[in-house]
């Protein structure tokens, strides 16, 4: 009986982690879509090309920081009761 309880607990933990991953993925897709839309809107004015090029590293940094934050959130922490280190 305890194995069944452990399995259900682990399944619940995996489902919660999956939900978190899906939310993070959706947020990354939003970031990527907003990045892809910006240059198209600014292509018409040639004077802004240097502004677009200058903002590219900042946008890349935002993506890197977001992914890093997500990976830290997903990292298994043995002291966190929500996470399970067993496979």
ABEGO torsion letter per residue (X at the ends): XAAAAAAAAAAAAAAAAAAAAAAAAAAAAAAAAAAAAAAAAAAABAAAAAAAAAAAAAAAAAAAAAAAAAAAAABBBAABAABBABX
